[in-house]
Amino acid sequence: MNTRTNTINSVAVVGGTHGNEFSGIYLLRKWQQDPQLIARDSFATQTVFANPKAFEENKRYLDCDLNRQFSFEDLNNPELANYEQSRAKAINLQIGPKGNAKTDFIIDLHNTTSNMGPTLILLQSDAFNRKMGAYVKAKMPEAVVVLEDQTSVDEHYFLSSITKQGVIVEVGPQSQSVIRQDVLDWMEEMTQHILDYVELHNSDSLPSLPANYEAFKYEETLKLPEDDNGERIGMVHRNVQDADFKPIRSGDPIFTLFDGKEICWIGDYEAYPHFINEAAYYDNNLAMSLAKKVIVEL
């Protein structure tokens, strides 16, 4: 981003960071065939297919999660040379380099198996991002905004950290390696609204936006119940399953053990679970993320 004018001159739309999340991949193919669909007058747009080999093998990744390989330390470590680590370095050269990127803004497209609907994940809480959330919600009332504020871009290891500004479009529920029309349509619509927002931002012609809006701020991640050997001994409670962004309160059942016993959540805030039973997180026995509901002021 040009620091003098705050203008965004170049945007990268990234799909296939995870090879079995198909919506972004097929949208990239569509936009590559008709680039005008994502073109705007005030900035250049390019598409990036992040993890083609994982897509070819119908896997999330081959060696390690590509979306965790973009710390300064890892990008500059020549000993990290497996497939995803090498892809991270190549992508960093293509649209970066991180810290002095030739690209100003990244839209990273993801699917989730969780019932999150069309979710916009904002990684910073500056005025540009707060207004983006307001604009997307005004144009797409069903959209959900999640704040995962990364206070230091230097420590931020997602692909979108290559540039000073970047967001994640996270849409579900969609099983891995399939395409659902409603999910694909949500992803395309949200991406178009983000691109429109950048265009209006550049021309200083944003419409009047609400003074505030509701969002969810990430707080913590919960693991599934485990025994001393790290083996799962329970599952997400049926009352919580598929209830992304629905509140749970201290004392509400959150897990059911395989022997039928229930485990209740004990917390000091009203929690809003999301990424509930995300299939990609099962190798870490992760059950869900929890957020607080917040009001974002413009």
Phi, psi and chi 1 to 4 in degrees:
 res  aa     phi    psi   chi1   chi2   chi3   chi4
   1 MET       -  133.0 -174.7 -174.9  -64.9      -
   2 ASN   -65.1  116.1 -174.5  -53.9      -      -
   3 THR   -72.8  -21.1   55.6      -      -      -
   4 ARG   -76.0  -43.8 -177.4  176.6   64.4   83.6
   5 THR  -104.4   -9.5   64.2      -      -      -
   6 ASN    63.1   21.5 -153.8   34.0      -      -
   7 THR   -87.5  138.4  -61.3      -      -      -
   8 ILE   -93.7  119.1  -70.9  179.1      -      -
   9 ASN  -100.9  -19.8  -62.7  -51.4      -      -
  10 SER  -148.0  138.0   55.5      -      -      -
  11 VAL  -128.3  136.7  173.8      -      -      -
  12 ALA  -112.9  125.0      -      -      -      -
  13 VAL  -101.0  117.1 -177.6      -      -      -
  14 VAL  -109.6  131.9 -179.2      -      -      -
  15 GLY  -129.4  160.1      -      -      -      -
  16 GLY    72.6   23.8      -      -      -      -
  17 THR   -57.5  -35.9  -59.2      -      -      -
  18 HIS  -112.6  125.8  -62.1  129.5      -      -
  19 GLY   -69.4  -16.7      -      -      -      -
  20 ASN  -107.3   17.8   57.1    7.6      -      -
  21 GLU  -104.2   98.2  -62.7  177.3    6.3      -
  22 PHE   -84.6  -22.5  -81.2    7.2      -      -
  23 SER   -59.5  -49.5  -66.8      -      -      -
  24 GLY   -62.7  -35.4      -      -      -      -
  25 ILE   -65.3  -46.2  -65.3  166.2      -      -
  26 TYR   -73.7  -29.2  -79.0   86.0      -      -
  27 LEU   -68.0  -38.9  -76.4  173.7      -      -
  28 LEU   -57.7  -42.9  -72.6 -167.4      -      -
  29 ARG   -61.3  -42.0  -70.8  178.4  171.7  178.7
  30 LYS   -62.0  -46.8  174.8  180.0  179.3  176.6
  31 TRP   -72.9  -28.7  -64.6  -30.7      -      -
  32 GLN   -68.0  -33.1  -73.1  165.6   -8.7      -
  33 GLN   -74.3  -28.3  -67.7  174.7   -2.1      -
  34 ASP  -138.0   77.9 -170.0   -5.0      -      -
  35 PRO   -61.1  -22.3  -21.6   32.6      -      -
  36 GLN   -63.8  -20.5  -72.5  -54.5  -53.2      -
  37 LEU   -63.7  -28.0  -68.0  172.7      -      -
  38 ILE  -117.5   13.0   54.1  172.3      -      -
  39 ALA   -85.2  144.2      -      -      -      -
  40 ARG  -136.1  157.9  -59.8  -65.8 -173.5  -86.6
  41 ASP   -70.4  -32.3  -69.9  -21.3      -      -
  42 SER   -93.7   -4.6   68.6      -      -      -
  43 PHE  -151.2  160.0   57.3   86.9      -      -
  44 ALA   -91.6  142.3      -      -      -      -
  45 THR  -121.9  133.7  -50.2      -      -      -
  46 GLN  -128.4  156.1   66.2  172.7  -51.8      -
  47 THR  -107.5  146.0   57.5      -      -      -
  48 VAL  -132.4  120.1  178.6      -      -      -
  49 PHE   -92.4  104.2 -170.7  171.5      -      -
  50 ALA   -74.5  -41.9      -      -      -      -
  51 ASN  -133.5   69.5 -158.3  -25.6      -      -
  52 PRO   -64.6  -35.5   19.9  -31.3      -      -
  53 LYS   -68.5  -37.8  -76.2 -168.4  176.6  179.9
  54 ALA   -63.3  -38.2      -      -      -      -
  55 PHE   -63.4  -44.7  171.7   66.0      -      -
  56 GLU   -60.7  -35.0  -69.7  170.3    8.1      -
  57 GLU   -94.3    4.2  -63.0 -164.4   20.3      -
  58 ASN    57.1   49.1 -164.3   18.5      -      -
  59 LYS  -131.4  157.5  -63.3  177.3  177.8  177.8
  60 ARG   -62.9  -44.4  179.2  176.2  173.4   85.4
  61 TYR  -157.4  165.6   53.4   79.0      -      -
  62 LEU   -89.7  -49.8  -60.5 -170.8      -      -
  63 ASP  -116.0  -40.2  -64.3  -47.0      -      -
  64 CYS  -159.9  162.6   59.0      -      -      -
  65 ASP   -65.8  115.0 -169.6  -26.6      -      -
  66 LEU   -59.6  -32.9  177.7   58.3      -      -
  67 ASN   -79.4   14.0 -152.6   31.8      -      -
  68 ARG  -125.0   18.9  -55.7  -66.7 -171.5  -86.0
  69 GLN  -113.8   17.5  -52.5  -52.2  -46.1      -
  70 PHE  -113.4   27.9  -69.0   88.2      -      -
  71 SER   -74.9  153.6   69.1      -      -      -
  72 PHE   -55.1  -43.9  -86.1  113.6      -      -
  73 GLU   -60.1  -46.7 -178.8  179.9   -1.1      -
  74 ASP   -69.8  -41.0  -70.8   -9.7      -      -
  75 LEU   -62.6  -27.7  -71.0  170.6      -      -
  76 ASN  -102.8   12.9  -68.3  -70.1      -      -
  77 ASN  -101.2  106.3 -175.8  -12.5      -      -
  78 PRO   -67.7  -15.1   24.4  -33.2      -      -
  79 GLU   -78.6  -14.5  -64.5 -176.6    2.7      -
  80 LEU   -88.0  102.2  -60.0 -179.2      -      -
  81 ALA  -138.7   19.3      -      -      -      -
  82 ASN   -71.9 -177.1   69.9   27.9      -      -
  83 TYR   -61.0  -53.4  178.6   68.4      -      -
  84 GLU   -66.8  -35.4  -84.3   78.3   19.4      -
  85 GLN   -64.6  -37.6  -68.8  162.1  -13.0      -
  86 SER   -69.7  -39.8  -61.1      -      -      -
  87 ARG   -62.4  -40.6  -79.2  -61.4  -63.3  153.9
  88 ALA   -58.7  -43.7      -      -      -      -
  89 LYS   -65.3  -40.1  -67.2  177.4  172.3   65.3
  90 ALA   -66.9  -43.1      -      -      -      -
  91 ILE   -64.4  -39.7  -66.3  166.5      -      -
  92 ASN   -60.1  -39.4 -172.8   51.0      -      -
  93 LEU   -69.7  -36.4  -71.0  174.9      -      -
  94 GLN   -68.7  -46.6  178.7 -178.4   -6.8      -
  95 ILE  -117.2   -5.4   60.9  178.0      -      -
  96 GLY   -98.5 -138.1      -      -      -      -
  97 PRO   -80.5  154.9   30.9  -35.8      -      -
  98 LYS   -55.6  132.6 -176.8  171.1 -179.9  173.4
  99 GLY    96.5  -22.4      -      -      -      -
 100 ASN  -153.3   53.7 -172.1   29.1      -      -
 101 ALA   -75.1  141.9      -      -      -      -
 102 LYS   -76.5  -14.9   60.7 -179.0   72.9   73.6
 103 THR  -103.4  144.4  -53.0      -      -      -
 104 ASP   -97.8  -25.7  -63.0  -39.5      -      -
 105 PHE  -153.4  135.9 -177.2   58.5      -      -
 106 ILE  -118.7  134.8  -69.1  172.1      -      -
 107 ILE  -112.4  110.1  -54.1  171.5      -      -
 108 ASP  -103.0  121.0 -166.1   12.2      -      -
 109 LEU   -97.5  124.7  -55.0  177.5      -      -
 110 HIS  -134.9  150.5  -72.5  -97.8      -      -
 111 ASN  -107.7  152.4  -72.2  126.6      -      -
 112 THR  -127.8  148.1  173.4      -      -      -
 113 THR   -79.5   -8.0   62.1      -      -      -
 114 SER   -83.7  159.6  -57.6      -      -      -
 115 ASN   -85.0   61.4 -170.9   27.9      -      -
 116 MET   -96.1   -7.8  -71.9  171.9   57.2      -
 117 GLY    63.3 -156.6      -      -      -      -
 118 PRO   -84.3  106.3   27.4  -28.7      -      -
 119 THR  -114.6  131.9  -61.7      -      -      -
 120 LEU  -105.1  118.3  173.2   62.3      -      -
 121 ILE   -99.7  115.0  -60.7  179.1      -      -
 122 LEU   -94.3  128.1  -59.4  179.0      -      -
 123 LEU   -98.0   -5.7  -58.7  171.1      -      -
 124 GLN  -138.9  158.7  -62.0 -178.7   54.4      -
 125 SER  -117.6   28.4   57.5      -      -      -
 126 ASP   -74.8  176.3   58.4    6.2      -      -
 127 ALA   -60.9  -38.7      -      -      -      -
 128 PHE   -59.0  -45.8  174.9   79.1      -      -
 129 ASN   -72.7  -40.9  -78.6  -86.6      -      -
 130 ARG   -60.7  -43.0  -63.9 -164.1  -52.0  -88.3
 131 LYS   -67.6  -35.9  -70.4 -179.9 -179.0  178.9
 132 MET   -59.6  -46.2 -174.0 -165.3  -46.0      -
 133 GLY   -59.1  -43.1      -      -      -      -
 134 ALA   -63.6  -41.3      -      -      -      -
 135 TYR   -66.2  -46.0 -179.8   83.7      -      -
 136 VAL   -62.5  -42.9  168.7      -      -      -
 137 LYS   -66.7  -34.3  -76.4 -173.8   70.3   69.3
 138 ALA   -66.5  -36.6      -      -      -      -
 139 LYS   -85.8  -22.2  -66.7  -65.9 -177.9  179.7
 140 MET  -140.1   78.9 -166.0  176.1 -177.4      -
 141 PRO   -57.0  -26.3  -25.3   34.6      -      -
 142 GLU   -76.7   -7.5   66.8  -88.2   36.8      -
 143 ALA   -67.9  146.1      -      -      -      -
 144 VAL  -114.0  137.4  177.4      -      -      -
 145 VAL  -110.4  127.0  174.0      -      -      -
 146 VAL  -116.1  133.2  170.4      -      -      -
 147 LEU  -100.7  118.8  -51.9  176.4      -      -
 148 GLU  -122.5   67.3  -70.3 -167.8   11.0      -
 149 ASP   -59.7  119.5 -165.4   12.2      -      -
 150 GLN   -98.9   99.9  -56.1  -72.5  -26.2      -
 151 THR   -65.9  -26.6   54.4      -      -      -
 152 SER  -127.9  111.7  171.8      -      -      -
 153 VAL   -61.2  -30.0  173.0      -      -      -
 154 ASP   -60.0  -31.9  -66.1   -9.0      -      -
 155 GLU   -95.7   -1.7  -61.7  172.4   -1.2      -
 156 HIS   -85.4  124.6  174.6   16.0      -      -
 157 TYR  -110.3    8.0   48.8   67.4      -      -
 158 PHE   -73.8  160.3  -67.0  153.1      -      -
 159 LEU   -55.2  -38.9 -174.3  150.9      -      -
 160 SER   -67.9   -6.1   51.5      -      -      -
 161 SER   -80.8   -5.7   71.9      -      -      -
 162 ILE   -59.0  -39.0  -67.0  173.1      -      -
 163 THR  -102.8  163.2   53.8      -      -      -
 164 LYS   -66.8  -28.7  -70.7 -174.6  177.5  179.4
 165 GLN  -125.1  139.2  -66.7  -74.3   -3.1      -
 166 GLY  -169.9  149.2      -      -      -      -
 167 VAL  -133.3  162.4  -64.8      -      -      -
 168 ILE  -116.3  127.8  -63.3  173.5      -      -
 169 VAL   -96.9  116.3  174.0      -      -      -
 170 GLU  -122.5  110.7 -172.5   80.6   56.4      -
 171 VAL  -127.9  133.4 -172.9      -      -      -
 172 GLY  -164.0  177.7      -      -      -      -
 173 PRO   -87.9  138.0   32.3  -35.2      -      -
 174 GLN  -147.3  123.7  179.4  166.2  -73.5      -
 175 SER   -62.0  151.9  -59.9      -      -      -
 176 GLN   -62.4  140.0  -64.7  166.8  -20.1      -
 177 SER    70.2   20.6  -52.0      -      -      -
 178 VAL  -129.8  171.8  -57.6      -      -      -
 179 ILE  -128.1  130.6  -59.6  174.6      -      -
 180 ARG  -110.2  135.0  -79.0  178.8   51.3  149.7
 181 GLN   -62.1  -43.2 -176.8  177.2   -2.9      -
 182 ASP   -62.7  -39.3   55.0  -11.5      -      -
 183 VAL   -69.4  -43.2  169.5      -      -      -
 184 LEU   -60.7  -44.7 -172.7   79.2      -      -
 185 ASP   -63.4  -41.8  -70.9  -11.7      -      -
 186 TRP   -59.8  -45.6  -86.6  -25.8      -      -
 187 MET   -62.7  -43.2 -178.7  177.2  -76.2      -
 188 GLU   -65.6  -43.9 -177.8  166.3   23.3      -
 189 GLU   -63.0  -45.7 -179.3 -177.5   -4.4      -
 190 MET   -63.3  -41.4 -177.0  173.9  -76.6      -
 191 THR   -61.3  -42.6  -57.1      -      -      -
 192 GLN   -63.3  -40.1  -65.8  -68.5   -6.1      -
 193 HIS   -64.7  -39.0  -70.4  -40.6      -      -
 194 ILE   -63.5  -44.4  -65.7  169.2      -      -
 195 LEU   -62.4  -41.1  -66.8  169.2      -      -
 196 ASP   -61.8  -41.3  -70.4  -18.0      -      -
 197 TYR   -59.8  -45.2  168.9   78.7      -      -
 198 VAL   -61.3  -41.5  174.1      -      -      -
 199 GLU   -61.3  -45.6  178.0   80.4   -9.9      -
 200 LEU   -67.9  -37.8  -67.4  165.9      -      -
 201 HIS   -59.3  -45.8  162.7   83.7      -      -
 202 ASN   -62.4  -36.0  -79.0  -11.4      -      -
 203 SER   -93.2    6.1   60.1      -      -      -
 204 ASP    52.9   43.7 -162.8   23.8      -      -
 205 SER  -130.0   31.7   55.1      -      -      -
 206 LEU   -62.1  140.9  -78.1  168.9      -      -
 207 PRO   -70.5  170.1   28.2  -35.2      -      -
 208 SER   -62.6  130.6  177.7      -      -      -
 209 LEU  -114.9  156.4  -63.5  171.1      -      -
 210 PRO   -57.6  149.7  -20.8   30.7      -      -
 211 ALA   -66.9  -24.4      -      -      -      -
 212 ASN  -158.7  168.0   56.0   63.8      -      -
 213 TYR  -156.2  162.1   60.6   92.8      -      -
 214 GLU   -85.8  137.1 -177.9  179.6  -80.2      -
 215 ALA  -146.0  179.8      -      -      -      -
 216 PHE  -127.5  126.8  -61.2   91.4      -      -
 217 LYS  -104.2  121.7 -177.6  172.5  175.9   48.9
 218 TYR   -57.7  135.7  168.6   81.1      -      -
 219 GLU  -118.1  -47.9  -73.9  -67.8  -42.2      -
 220 GLU  -163.8  168.2   58.8 -176.9  -51.7      -
 221 THR  -120.5  136.2  -61.7      -      -      -
 222 LEU  -104.7  144.2  -59.5 -176.2      -      -
 223 LYS   -97.6  156.5  -63.4 -168.0   73.3  172.3
 224 LEU   -67.0  154.3  -69.9  160.8      -      -
 225 PRO   -59.6  135.9  -21.3   32.4      -      -
 226 GLU  -132.0  157.2  -60.3  172.7  -27.0      -
 227 ASP   -90.8 -173.9   63.3   16.9      -      -
 228 ASP   -66.1  -16.9  -67.2  -20.4      -      -
 229 ASN   -96.3    5.8  -62.5  -42.6      -      -
 230 GLY    79.7   12.8      -      -      -      -
 231 GLU   -87.4  140.2  -64.8  -66.8  -29.6      -
 232 ARG   -64.8  136.2  -86.8  177.2 -124.2  145.5
 233 ILE  -124.7   10.7   56.9  172.7      -      -
 234 GLY  -165.7 -177.9      -      -      -      -
 235 MET  -142.4  170.4   54.7 -164.3  159.0      -
 236 VAL   -65.1  135.4  171.8      -      -      -
 237 HIS   -63.4  145.1 -165.8  -81.7      -      -
 238 ARG   -62.0  -26.9   61.2  176.4  175.0  -90.3
 239 ASN   -72.0  -20.1  -67.9   -8.1      -      -
 240 VAL   -98.0  -32.9  177.9      -      -      -
 241 GLN   -53.8  130.1 -179.1   63.0   49.7      -
 242 ASP    69.8    5.5  -61.3  -33.4      -      -
 243 ALA  -100.7   47.7      -      -      -      -
 244 ASP   -60.4  136.1  -67.7   73.6      -      -
 245 PHE    66.3   19.0  -57.4  112.4      -      -
 246 LYS  -100.4  139.8  -58.2  -65.5 -169.4  -62.7
 247 PRO   -72.5  145.3   25.8  -33.9      -      -
 248 ILE  -123.8  145.9   58.3  171.4      -      -
 249 ARG  -122.4  158.7  -60.1  169.4  179.8   87.8
 250 SER   -53.9  127.9 -173.5      -      -      -
 251 GLY   100.8  -13.3      -      -      -      -
 252 ASP   -74.9  140.9  -72.0  -14.0      -      -
 253 PRO   -66.8  136.3   22.9  -31.8      -      -
 254 ILE  -125.3  -27.5 -166.1  169.0      -      -
 255 PHE  -130.5  152.2  -61.5  118.5      -      -
 256 THR  -120.7  124.3  -57.3      -      -      -
 257 LEU   -74.9  157.8  -58.8 -176.8      -      -
 258 PHE   -66.0  -17.3  -64.4  136.2      -      -
 259 ASP   -88.4    4.5   63.7    9.3      -      -
 260 GLY    98.1  -13.9      -      -      -      -
 261 LYS   -70.4  148.7  -64.7  177.3 -178.0  176.3
 262 GLU  -104.3  144.9  -67.4 -177.5  -17.5      -
 263 ILE  -113.1  128.4  -65.1  179.1      -      -
 264 CYS   -98.2  151.4  -64.2      -      -      -
 265 TRP   -80.1  132.2 -174.4   64.3      -      -
 266 ILE  -117.2  108.6  -56.0  -59.9      -      -
 267 GLY  -148.8  165.9      -      -      -      -
 268 ASP  -105.0   18.2   59.2    0.0      -      -
 269 TYR  -147.6  160.3   63.6   95.7      -      -
 270 GLU   -76.9  120.2 -176.1  175.7   74.8      -
 271 ALA  -105.9  146.7      -      -      -      -
 272 TYR  -121.2  100.5  -69.5   80.4      -      -
 273 PRO   -72.5  148.8   23.0  -28.8      -      -
 274 HIS  -153.5  171.8   54.4  -70.0      -      -
 275 PHE    51.5   40.5  -75.4  116.6      -      -
 276 ILE   -71.6  123.4  -61.4  170.2      -      -
 277 ASN    54.9   34.9 -110.7  -14.7      -      -
 278 GLU   -57.6  120.4  165.6   58.9   54.9      -
 279 ALA   -60.2  -34.4      -      -      -      -
 280 ALA   -68.2  -17.2      -      -      -      -
 281 TYR   -96.0    5.7  -62.5  159.7      -      -
 282 TYR   -69.1  -24.2 -100.1   51.3      -      -
 283 ASP   -68.7  -16.4   54.8   -6.4      -      -
 284 ASN  -107.0    6.3  -64.7  -40.0      -      -
 285 ASN    57.3   32.3  -82.9   -6.8      -      -
 286 LEU   -83.6  137.1  -58.9 -177.5      -      -
 287 ALA   -99.2  -41.4      -      -      -      -
 288 MET  -176.0  163.6   66.8 -167.3   76.4      -
 289 SER  -101.7  152.9  -63.6      -      -      -
 290 LEU  -119.2  143.1  -63.4 -177.7      -      -
 291 ALA  -132.4  161.3      -      -      -      -
 292 LYS  -102.2  144.7  -69.7 -178.9 -180.0  178.5
 293 LYS   -76.2  133.5 -175.3 -174.6  -72.2 -173.2
 294 VAL  -133.8  162.4  -63.9      -      -      -
 295 ILE  -108.3  121.0  -59.3  -61.9      -      -
 296 VAL   -91.6  123.7  177.1      -      -      -
 297 GLU   -98.0  138.4  -55.6  -78.0  -10.1      -
 298 LEU   -88.1      -  -63.9 -168.3      -      -
